Amino acid sequence: MTEIKIYHNPRCSKSRQTLQLLQDNNITPEIILYLESPPTKNDLKNLLKKLGISARELLRTSEQAYKEAGLSDASLTGNQLLEAMIKEPKLIQRPIVVAGNNAVLGRPPENVLELIK
């Protein structure tokens, strides 16, 4: 089976539920604590490609840092949004589960089932 990775925040209930769902399916993923070791711009670009979404769709719009940085400005480029996520990794939607060339957001956690079934 393809190696499974989870970009995980242990303080997030959806992230914990997603990790538990993987473990319940006998999968021990590589856990990436992205708040402690933020992804690089290349990492984020690869994740976006695997997720099939834009940088804006990866942003957590409910975070205070989103409002403070003015990230709702539609004129901001994808690269500018990626830079903001690198600077403040809590702006990245979570959890992200990666299997080979595919990835899903674990919101809801059951989304990961499409990767592992």
C-alpha positions in Angstrom: 0.0 0.0 0.0 1.1 3.6 -0.7 2.6 5.4 2.3 0.0 7.6 4.0 0.9 11.0 5.5 -1.3 13.2 7.6 -0.6 16.9 8.1 -1.9 16.9 11.7 -2.7 19.4 14.5 -3.3 17.4 17.7 -5.3 20.3 19.1 -7.9 20.1 16.3 -10.8 17.7 16.9 -11.2 17.0 13.1 -7.5 16.2 12.8 -7.7 13.8 15.8 -10.8 12.1 14.4 -9.2 11.7 11.0 -6.0 10.2 12.5 -8.2 7.8 14.6 -10.2 6.8 11.4 -6.9 5.9 9.7 -5.7 3.9 12.7 -9.1 2.2 12.9 -8.5 1.0 9.3 -5.1 -0.4 10.3 -3.1 2.4 8.8 -0.2 4.0 10.7 0.4 7.2 8.8 3.5 9.4 8.9 2.4 12.2 11.1 3.6 15.7 10.1 3.1 18.2 12.8 2.9 21.1 10.4 2.6 23.8 13.1 6.0 22.7 14.4 7.6 22.1 11.0 5.8 24.3 8.5 5.7 23.1 4.9 7.8 24.9 2.3 6.3 26.7 -0.6 7.1 23.7 -2.8 5.4 21.4 -0.3 2.3 23.6 -0.4 2.2 23.7 -4.2 2.5 19.9 -4.3 -0.3 19.6 -1.8 -2.5 21.9 -3.8 -1.9 19.9 -6.9 -2.7 16.6 -5.2 -5.8 18.2 -3.6 -6.9 19.8 -6.8 -7.7 23.1 -5.1 -6.4 26.7 -5.1 -4.3 28.4 -2.5 -7.4 30.4 -1.4 -9.3 27.2 -0.9 -6.6 25.9 1.5 -6.9 28.9 3.8 -8.7 28.8 7.1 -10.8 31.9 6.9 -12.0 31.7 10.5 -8.5 32.3 11.9 -7.7 35.7 13.4 -4.5 35.8 11.4 -6.6 35.7 8.2 -8.5 38.8 9.2 -5.4 40.6 10.5 -3.4 40.0 7.3 -6.2 41.1 5.1 -6.2 37.8 3.2 -9.8 38.2 2.0 -8.4 40.7 -0.5 -9.3 39.1 -3.9 -6.4 40.7 -5.6 -3.8 38.7 -3.6 -2.0 36.1 -5.8 -1.7 32.4 -5.0 1.9 33.0 -4.2 1.1 35.7 -1.7 -1.4 33.4 0.0 1.2 30.6 0.1 3.6 33.0 1.7 1.0 33.9 4.3 0.5 30.2 5.1 4.2 29.6 5.5 4.5 32.5 7.8 1.3 31.4 9.8 0.8 27.7 9.3 -2.3 27.7 11.4 -3.9 29.3 8.3 -3.7 25.9 6.5 -6.8 23.8 6.4 -6.4 20.7 8.4 -6.0 17.8 8.4 -4.6 16.9 5.0 -4.1 13.3 4.2 -1.8 12.3 1.4 -1.5 8.9 -0.4 0.9 8.9 -3.3 -0.3 11.5 -5.9 -3.7 12.0 -4.2 -4.7 14.0 -1.1 -7.9 15.0 0.7 -8.9 17.4 3.4 -10.2 15.5 6.4 -13.3 17.8 6.7 -15.3 15.7 7.3 -12.9 13.0 8.5 -14.7 10.4 6.4 -13.2 12.0 3.3 -10.1 10.0 3.9 -12.0 6.8 3.2 -11.8 7.6 -0.6 -8.0 7.4 -0.3 -7.8 4.2 1.6 -10.6 2.0 0.2 
